[in-house]
Amino acid sequence: MLVAVLSNMRLNGRISVCGMISQYNLEQEEGVRNLFLLVTKRLRMQGFIVGDYYHMYPKYMEMVVPLIKQAKICYIEDVVEGIENAPAALVGLFSGKNVRKQVVVVGS
């Protein structure tokens, strides 16, 4: 995906990088072919870990919960029903099939 992102970035753009769960268990990591665009487009790419910002979580919740209640922000979940489907849902996380919050409903 980064190959496509780099091609479509504007000059002096910024890319934040987090997660990459689809790469965790690969025997050979996937590579990027057009990294020279970082130079020619003068891009900045920086990784972050959510724990770096955990101290800001209470303020975030204070700000976002009212917006969710007002339907100004909505979130999407990938939901699977039944504990028997949990293994496939987990595999989907590691293979990049999941693009939202993954939820497994095990009771009603």
N, C-alpha and C positions, 0 to 999 in steps of 0.2 A: 504494500500500500504506500510506503514511503516513496517509492519510485514515482508514483502518480502525484503524490503531494508535492514533491520537489519540483516537478515540471510545471505545476500550477501556482507556485508561490510568487508573490509580487516582490519587487526589489525591497531589501531591508526587512523582509518578513521574519516572523518568529514562529518557531515550532516547539511546543512543549511535548515531552515524551514521558509516558507513565504506563505501567502495566507490562504489556507484551507477554501475557500468559500463554499465547499460542506458541511461543518460542521455548518455553520452559523445558519441555521434555524431548525436543528434537535432537536426534543424533548429530545432525549438522545444521547449524543455525542458517537461516535464510539471509542472503546478502542483498545489498543495494548497489545498483550499477551506476547511478548518476549522481554520486556525491559531489562531483565537481560543480554542480549547480549551487551548492552551499557557498562556494567562492564567487562564482559569477553573478549570483543574485544577492550576494552579501547577506546571507541568511544567518540567523542565530538559532541554534537548536540546543535545548537544555532539558535534561532529565529532572524529574522530581519524584519524591516519595510522599504519599499522602500524610505520613506521620510528621513530615516537616511542617505541616500546617494544622495539625490537630488542635493546637491551642486556639485556633480561630473557629472551631466547630460550634460552640455555643452562640457566637455572633451570627454565624451562617444560619443556624436553625431559627434564630429570632427573626432573621430577614426572610427566609424562604418559606417557612410554614404558612404565614398569612397569604403569600402569593399562590401556594398550592390550594389553600382553602378557597381563594377567589377564582380559581381555575385560570390564573394568568400563567402558571407553570404547570405542565403535566409531565408525568413520568410514565415510562412504558416498561412493563415487565415481561420476560419470557417465562411463561408458567407451564409446568408439566404436572400432570395429576398422578399421584400414586408413588409410593416408595420404590416400587419395582422399576419405575422410569428414572430414578435418581442417578444410577450409574451412567446412563446415556446422556443425561443432562450435564453431568460432570465432565464426561469426555468431550461434549460439545464446547464447554468452557475452554478446554485446553487445545481444541482444534480450530478455534476462531469462529465457530458457528453462532455463538451467542454474542449479540451486540448490545444487550441491555442488561438489566438486573435479572439474574436467573433465580426463579422461585420453584421449589418443589412442594406441592400441596400433599401432605400425608394424612390429613384428617379434616373433617368438616365440622 
